[in-house]
Amino acid sequence: MFLIPFRPGFLGRACAALLIAGLGTACGDDLQPTPGPGEDENPVVTPQDGANLKHQDNGDGSFTSVVDATDGAVWVGMDLDTGKQVSATEDAVWDLAFQRYTVKARGGVSGTGNVQVAIVPGTTFSALTQAPASGYMTDAADGPDTGDSPDTVFNLGDGWYVYDLPTHTLTPREQLYVVRSDSGTYFKVQVQSYYDAAGTPAMMKLLWAQVAAPAGGQP
């Protein structure tokens, strides 16, 4: 009979190796990788009301929000990524800010958040499910037009509204805006009205929702 010579310590090391291998096999199926920061590409937005910002969840991923922008000396900031009212007096986390009929985005001359806006005419809110790949702009310095206010994308050219001279009222144009937030998430935004039920101006109603990023990635 052939005998394996006994070596002290060999049996203990062999048993330890087998034990570790067994534990790895038994626990392997239970180990799951932990997502790192920024790996959730479609975070759930849960808007919260603020003093000048009220939300209604439409139940389909979209929200109807009313911004009280009646104070001509105050900018009401909105963080689209969280749906919260935030301070627009500081270059912090706001994406859009409202004051009376002016809407600005935190990019270009309006801030360092690189928030970009594309105007998307000729489509409906429900039909737009993916952000366009081009056409994005940032707020710019005042150009050769009437007034001396910066040319924000929302107020660029004829602006988001039609002004009726006889009644001095503003009516939103039927066009959509896609906003690339400071975190790189895309939202479609439509201005629905400028007056509340009592006729108070600067009570801006918005319909908005997150949309998929452009095909091929960010522009």
TIMARZA-456143 format. One line per field, with one value per residue (C-alpha): x, y, z; residue number from 1. Coordinates in steps of 0.05 Angstrom, whole numbers, plus 5000, padded with zeros to 4 digits. Layout:
! residues N
X	c(X_...)
Y	c(Y_...)
Z	c(Z_...)
num	c(NUM_...)
//
This chain:
! residues 219
X	c(5000_5026_5025_5024_5077_5047_5070_5051_5007_4989_4922_4902_4918_4880_4818_4819_4823_4764_4724_4735_4717_4653_4633_4645_4602_4546_4544_4559_4486_4468_4521_4493_4532_4514_4497_4546_4530_4495_4479_4404_4390_4316_4307_4236_4217_4172_4156_4145_4104_4137_4114_4110_4106_4048_4044_3992_4012_3975_3988_4022_4092_4074_4060_4020_4054_4034_4089_4070_4115_4075_4131_4170_4230_4236_4260_4225_4272_4253_4297_4268_4308_4272_4210_4227_4226_4296_4331_4346_4384_4444_4478_4459_4414_4357_4343_4289_4270_4208_4194_4129_4129_4204_4232_4307_4349_4413_4462_4496_4488_4438_4486_4539_4494_4499_4424_4404_4336_4310_4246_4204_4145_4096_4085_4041_4061_4041_4075_4144_4177_4250_4292_4316_4389_4402_4375_4396_4411_4431_4407_4445_4460_4410_4411_4386_4313_4267_4284_4349_4333_4376_4351_4329_4310_4239_4231_4273_4243_4168_4174_4132_4069_4026_4012_3943_3948_3874_3866_3939_3937_3987_3968_4019_4041_4029_4101_4143_4210_4259_4304_4370_4378_4443_4448_4440_4368_4317_4248_4193_4159_4097_4069_3994_3970_3993_3931_3896_3821_3811_3850_3912_3972_4040_4009_4045_4018_4067_4058_4123_4153_4218_4235_4288_4356_4370_4388_4463_4471_4476_4489)
Y	c(5000_5069_5120_5196_5223_5267_5340_5384_5442_5414_5385_5449_5493_5446_5446_5522_5529_5482_5519_5587_5559_5529_5594_5632_5584_5585_5661_5680_5681_5728_5781_5838_5899_5965_6018_6075_6150_6172_6102_6113_6142_6154_6178_6186_6259_6274_6349_6385_6448_6513_6582_6603_6536_6487_6419_6370_6299_6279_6205_6193_6218_6290_6347_6411_6466_6537_6588_6651_6701_6762_6797_6838_6841_6766_6708_6643_6585_6514_6452_6406_6346_6348_6390_6436_6511_6536_6602_6636_6693_6647_6606_6541_6485_6519_6502_6552_6618_6661_6734_6762_6740_6727_6656_6645_6582_6573_6574_6627_6696_6670_6624_6570_6509_6498_6490_6488_6497_6475_6502_6446_6472_6431_6374_6357_6346_6273_6259_6283_6226_6236_6300_6327_6317_6389_6460_6474_6545_6582_6650_6706_6779_6829_6835_6887_6887_6930_6933_6918_6851_6789_6746_6684_6624_6625_6699_6696_6729_6733_6695_6640_6683_6722_6793_6820_6896_6914_6872_6874_6799_6744_6677_6620_6597_6524_6502_6459_6471_6416_6434_6399_6408_6422_6347_6328_6303_6324_6352_6376_6440_6473_6540_6531_6597_6663_6678_6642_6631_6700_6733_6748_6755_6722_6659_6617_6546_6495_6424_6385_6316_6279_6252_6205_6232_6244_6185_6176_6212_6284_6337)
Z	c(5000_4980_5038_5030_5077_5131_5130_5190_5170_5101_5123_5159_5099_5052_5096_5102_5026_5017_5069_5036_4968_4996_5029_4964_4925_4977_4982_4910_4889_4945_4930_4888_4862_4894_4843_4844_4844_4780_4755_4760_4691_4705_4776_4800_4806_4866_4865_4929_4938_4958_4977_4903_4869_4872_4836_4813_4795_4732_4743_4677_4693_4679_4727_4724_4764_4779_4792_4829_4794_4811_4849_4798_4844_4859_4817_4833_4820_4802_4803_4751_4776_4843_4827_4885_4892_4904_4911_4845_4877_4883_4828_4861_4835_4799_4726_4709_4743_4734_4744_4716_4642_4638_4642_4646_4646_4687_4629_4585_4615_4666_4705_4704_4705_4630_4627_4554_4520_4452_4422_4391_4350_4311_4360_4419_4491_4491_4425_4447_4485_4467_4469_4402_4385_4364_4369_4441_4463_4526_4550_4515_4525_4499_4423_4375_4397_4439_4513_4548_4580_4565_4508_4546_4504_4529_4511_4448_4387_4396_4462_4492_4487_4439_4463_4448_4444_4453_4516_4539_4553_4541_4509_4507_4438_4420_4424_4469_4502_4520_4578_4592_4667_4703_4717_4644_4649_4596_4609_4562_4585_4558_4584_4589_4617_4648_4689_4745_4749_4780_4723_4764_4717_4727_4756_4704_4694_4666_4641_4645_4647_4639_4570_4543_4524_4450_4407_4409_4475_4497_4444)
num	c(1_2_3_4_5_6_7_8_9_10_11_12_13_14_15_16_17_18_19_20_21_22_23_24_25_26_27_28_29_30_31_32_33_34_35_36_37_38_39_40_41_42_43_44_45_46_47_48_49_50_51_52_53_54_55_56_57_58_59_60_61_62_63_64_65_66_67_68_69_70_71_72_73_74_75_76_77_78_79_80_81_82_83_84_85_86_87_88_89_90_91_92_93_94_95_96_97_98_99_100_101_102_103_104_105_106_107_108_109_110_111_112_113_114_115_116_117_118_119_120_121_122_123_124_125_126_127_128_129_130_131_132_133_134_135_136_137_138_139_140_141_142_143_144_145_146_147_148_149_150_151_152_153_154_155_156_157_158_159_160_161_162_163_164_165_166_167_168_169_170_171_172_173_174_175_176_177_178_179_180_181_182_183_184_185_186_187_188_189_190_191_192_193_194_195_196_197_198_199_200_201_202_203_204_205_206_207_208_209_210_211_212_213_214_215_216_217_218_219)
//
